[in-house]
Amino acid sequence: MLEREFKILGILNKNSSFSQREIASQANVSVGTINSIIKQLVKDGFISVKKTANTQHYLVSEKGVLFLENYIKGSLNRKIVFPTDDHGHINQAVILAAGERLDFKKPVGFLNLGEHTIVERTITLLYECGIQDIVIITGYESQYYEDLAKRHKKLRLIKNKNYRWTGTMNSLALAQEFIKDDFILIESDIIFEKKALVELIENKNRNCLLITNESGSEDEVFVEIRDGFIFKMSKDRHQFNKIDGEVIGVSKISKDIYEKMLEEFSTNQNPYFNYEYALLDVARTFSIGYTKLTDLIWTEIDTKWHYKNLLNYIYPMLLKKEKD
């Protein structure tokens, strides 16, 4: 069945008492065309005709309803994929670092790891992967990042003055004038292996989330995969038919998808809206890929306990793996 026939069947499903002239007006086709299509729909068993007094009703049959259901489901599963051919190396990264953690009196990125800080380690990994253009969205105690930028001249800082009352999508939107191409997006309160960046950069999908097995951290953002792409993403595990992993806060975002996220965000009225959900909104139409690393060493630092665990267990594991 063609798109036009589906549209007419949908119109009749909403109102069976429409005249052929009213159907033609809604479908933007001639009355003659409507007459021909309705005859075919009747012949195929998708609708039946019932006359009452001076009104003629076009009743969608069970077969017609089943067709509408399957057609709509099929449409939801069809995604637009941005082309990957001839796309160059990733040269840019955005680090979201505006948030405050109550357990710490400075940004999480400036917690010490040996002789360096968490953010310095992230910057070093980006440099090693050939990414020199780094934008950091600051907020809480932004002077720490301002001092860092004096030592790393290539860093560009953008301050989210409303960081206490806005979510991460607001921070990401502030980078709009600096985003020139596809980029790596990193949350500042995580530490991870270098191979996380390598996997993302080398993945053929221009839009790609890094996922791992469930960590049990109690603050996970779970994901469900369908047909090789991200289908659902939420912190509420009760929303899922199945959980395929969790995102860790390191992603590759194409400039095209970033612009679509900005479009979605332009009408947003929730100040605490996070970028993951803007990305999920876009994923209803466009394919968002993923790469899963089941053995990745990583952690998020939200509390003093997380930081203690990082120093006592996670970071020594990272150092050992780097030496090996």
Steps between C-alpha positions, in 0.01 A plus 500: 500500500628846411551792740190672363277201572642474852423868559138457390459189713631701797251781433212253493625336819462833678159585357293246306227749411713729283361555152725431203532876452617545862747213461631654177550834676699342786705278268556783251391294197204510264157352583537271201825360639336446842214311338744271320711436812197427720377243248840329516505512884158334505611237249813424709295464817652798681168685534128429469218737406197547722208727412282660769226741395671757279852428626751254363757363745836351404590256778861385533507120538718294736723434201524876443585570865769230496648653188506847658671356809770320301554797271549740791732258682702464183524876464626536858773245434627677189781739585705751303873426507744782433760401238845403626693506171797736477455629854830601654661444838331639811684817600277648769371411847255659743533436874193568716638629829247748637343289773558501874541194723404560862776275635775714349597865533643517151403363157526121479743540211756645742510208738856367509625186327862471606683801360213599273126567516210317338446769238871518417498126437199536269668782309818293463302206359330732250837641389635146458203422273576802281226723641642844565188720486342462846204703628416482871165618636564628852275619780565406861833647623594586142825667610657155521450460126610856433833424670524175299448690175803715578712184484316348201477787254286308250213444744186703445272567796131584501335582831146386577398769747175318573658161570310460829163524326561334164573153363781381278319581173507867592877474550547318169289759317739772617774345284303561179722770351814289555376168355634483145490125434433163663632482856559282806277586797630419849356551847766631737415277797618174345834326450552236233753315289646653187347222290157652566599798285671283240189281459275802454729675254542187288131400508342538154191674644535875514266493801604244755449442872750304705324242714615237748345232717290622792723639774253490790591858594132585563527800268516311170352621172383174343464435128304262282629409153281412201616427145854605588411848626397675822127450556441611859700677771394573859600478866175315573559128438124437517460659154694226321409171336871420526812683613801472268737707714556848634654813354805637680503862384737480202343538154569598141253754363477618139449868431178410318353320803622776732302750293193274521544487879512879507177511300331272754638710784387831348143442623600342831331629815675271749821670622638171639481318165809282436673440169435122505128562463546754221706235324228242560238736356708530183550121495130456420585612146876461464715196573730532802761225509693352788814309589505270801810428708424232755845509664548876519657638818311816593312670781285802575585725795195644672586444866796467735447124495535498120822699526641270768413199284670668205824558691509159670386273215411654164801722443758234601328265251530764229867561574574128493318455169682798347837351600408158359 
